[in-house]
Amino acid sequence: MADVVLHQWDISPYCRKVRKALRRKGVVYRTVDYNGLRAPKAAKLHPSGKLPVLDWDGERIADSTLICADLDRRVPDPPLVPADPRDAALARLLEDWADESLYYFEMQFRAAYPDAATKAVELLCEGRPGWEKPLVRPIFLRSLRSRLKAHGFGGWSREEVERWFTRHLDDLDAMLTGREWLVGTQCSIADLAVSSQLDEVVRTSTLAGTVRARPALAAWLDRMALA
Ligand SMILES: N[C@@H](CCC(=O)N[C@@H](CS)C(=O)NCC(=O)O)C(=O)O
């Protein structure tokens, strides 16, 4: 059996996406966490400087999208990408939208809402000595804010961001009404990527209720928890 190690932060939606993919493929793996002041060690694992990083028998891959594509090659069943070419294209586009757009809403909530920031820092310091928490909080928030600014999120009001986010939720709810999965007839990379981002919003943000208030979306999130 392959020795598979996921280098991760538990609160990272990208790491969650990879955990979901590994579980769906039935791959046995272990995790190494970079919580608290261990975080700088994560940057040394791969030139990308980011997590997740997956070690597969010593072969190291970074980036959740590349990791999932590699997993599909190593363990083809069940496939993460639909067989139909149009569905495959749509699934990959939704994956990219979740990773490159939806992600920043959750970052914005963690950066701007004190409750979400506190919860995120608590999770980020799990398993670490208590004295690290007050040191981690400003580093974490500074990093979130500079990445949000670089992305173009800086300057939007709370109301504007929430209005934008809830429109995305309405669109997802509409896409899922009367359907089990976002694309095609099986759970795909689109479901893994989008639900991973929303799971993290539900876990740390006061907007959890806003997400769960949409019936088709809430039922799909529950289905994804079991997929
Ligand atoms: N496109 C990458 C994004 C990974 C990413 O941004 N990971 C964040 C954690 S959620 C990270 O490593 N941040 C540390 C940093 O930017 O220094 C993926 O899909 O894996």
The ligand as an SDF file (V2000), in Angstrom:
LIG
                    3D

 20 19  0  0  0  0  0  0  0  0999 V2000
   -4.4470   27.1580   -5.6020 N   0  0  0  0  0  0  0  0  0  0  0  0
   -3.9650   26.5680   -4.3740 C   0  0  0  0  0  0  0  0  0  0  0  0
   -4.1980   27.5390   -3.2420 C   0  0  0  0  0  0  0  0  0  0  0  0
   -3.6060   27.0580   -1.9320 C   0  0  0  0  0  0  0  0  0  0  0  0
   -3.6280   28.1390   -0.8700 C   0  0  0  0  0  0  0  0  0  0  0  0
   -3.8040   29.3460   -1.1300 O   0  0  0  0  0  0  0  0  0  0  0  0
   -3.4590   27.6990    0.3810 N   0  0  0  0  0  0  0  0  0  0  0  0
   -3.4160   28.6330    1.4750 C   0  0  0  0  0  0  0  0  0  0  0  0
   -4.1160   28.0230    2.6900 C   0  0  0  0  0  0  0  0  0  0  0  0
   -5.8760   28.0890    2.5250 S   0  0  0  0  0  0  0  0  0  0  0  0
   -1.9690   28.8680    1.8660 C   0  0  0  0  0  0  0  0  0  0  0  0
   -1.1470   27.9790    1.7810 O   0  0  0  0  0  0  0  0  0  0  0  0
   -1.6680   30.0650    2.3620 N   0  0  0  0  0  0  0  0  0  0  0  0
   -0.3670   30.3730    2.8570 C   0  0  0  0  0  0  0  0  0  0  0  0
    0.2500   31.5220    2.1350 C   0  0  0  0  0  0  0  0  0  0  0  0
   -0.3370   32.0540    1.1810 O   0  0  0  0  0  0  0  0  0  0  0  0
    1.3640   31.8970    2.5540 O   0  0  0  0  0  0  0  0  0  0  0  0
   -4.6760   25.2270   -4.1630 C   0  0  0  0  0  0  0  0  0  0  0  0
   -5.7180   24.9750   -4.7900 O   0  0  0  0  0  0  0  0  0  0  0  0
   -4.1430   24.3940   -3.4160 O   0  0  0  0  0  0  0  0  0  0  0  0
  1  2  1  0
  2  3  1  0
  2 18  1  0
  3  4  1  0
  4  5  1  0
  5  6  2  0
  5  7  1  0
  7  8  1  0
  8  9  1  0
  8 11  1  0
  9 10  1  0
 11 12  2  0
 11 13  1  0
 13 14  1  0
 14 15  1  0
 15 16  2  0
 15 17  1  0
 18 19  2  0
 18 20  1  0
M  END
$$$$
